[in-house]
Every structure is written in C-alpha cells, then in structure tokens.
Amino acid sequence: MPEMYFHVRWPDGVTQRCYSPSTVVEDYFVAGRAYELTDFVERSRTALGIAGERVKEKFGFSCTGASDQLAQIERTAALYAVADGAKVTVESLVDADGSTR
C-alpha cells in the first residue's frame, strides 16, 4: 500500500505528522488549506476509515496504524473543541519517501 503522511497545524500552532496507510487522504485534504475543527475530524474519520478498509481488503486484517492515528486526532481535537472558530491547517501531504505531493 502506498502510505503517506499529512502534516497538520493545530489551532495553537503545534504541528503534528499524521499517518495514513493509503493515499486516499489526498481526496479529503488539500495542502495549505485550513479546515474547521469539526470538518477536519470528520474528514479524518472518513479518509482513515477508507484507508483502513483498503488495507483489510488487500491483506485480510485491519490497519491499527489508521485507527490509532484517528484516535490520536480525536483526542487532540477534543482539546480545542471549546474554542470558537478553531481551525486545523493541513500544511503538507508527503509520500513515505519524503516527497511532497
């Protein structure tokens, strides 16, 4: 599977490298774009859910990397849930070899 990473900047400026076992995240995120917090979480759920299913279809087992990443995103997002207008910026989409998309 062509895994990739998406680098995000949370509302307080903290950056995080997020993992996806599939390039499907390109269908849900655009590098340089800011997303409302709830929209970012929903897009993450959808993209990582699809990515996990792709792994399951190909290899016959669930991808714990996708589910663990989603859990981490949800935990982090909960910290900002009370902030009005909180946005998450997807800074970049990067292939496993480090090349930027």
N, C-alpha and C positions, 0 to 999 in steps of 0.2 A: 504494500500500500504506500502511496506517496504521502508520507506525513509532512506536516508543516507547522509553523508557529505563527501566532498573531500576537504582536506586541501592543499592549494597551496602556493608556494613561488614565488612572482613576481621578475622580474629582479633586482630590487633594494634591495631585501632581505625581503621586507614586506610580512607577511603571512596573509592569508585570509581563513576563513572557508566558504565553499560554500555548498549550499543545493541542494539536488535532491529528488523529491518525489518517486523515483524509484531506484532500484539497477542497472539499465541499464548503469549507469556511469562506472561500472566495465568492461563493454565491450569496453569502449573507453579510459580508463585511467589505468595506472599501477603505483602503489605506488612506489616512489623513482625515477621515470623517468622524465627527462626534455624534454619538447616539445618546438619546435619553437613557437614563439608567435602566428603567424597566424594559425598554426596547432592546438594549444591549443584552440583558439577561435572557429575554425571550429568544432573540436571535441565536445566542449561545446554546440554549437548550435545544433548539431545532437543529442547528448545524452539528453540534456534538452528538446529538441523538442519531442523526443520519450517519455520521462518521462511524459511530459505534456499531450501527446495523451493518454497514458495509464490511467492517472487519468480521462481524459474526457470519455474514453470508460467505465471505471468502475463506475464512479459517475455521468456522464452526464453533467459535467461542466469543464471548463478549469482550469488548476492549475496556479494561479497567482504567487505562490512561484517559480515555474520553470521559468516562463517568467521574473519575477523580478530579479531572480538570473542571468539569461542570460544577461539582460540589465546591471546589475552591472559589470559583467565580461567584456562586450563590452566597457563600459565606462572606466574601469581601463586599459584594454588593449590599448585603444587609447592613453593613456599617455605614453606608451612605444613604440608606432608604429615607431617613428623616430630612435630608437636605433638599430643599426646594430647587428644582431645575438642575439636579445633579446629572452630569454627562460623563460618558466614558468615550475617550478617543482611541480609535484603532490607529496606532501610529504606523504599523507596517505589517505586511504579510510576507513571511520568509520561508523558503523551502528548507528542507532538512540539511542541505549542503551549504546553507547560509546565503543563497542568492535571493535577492528581494524580488517580489512579484510586482 
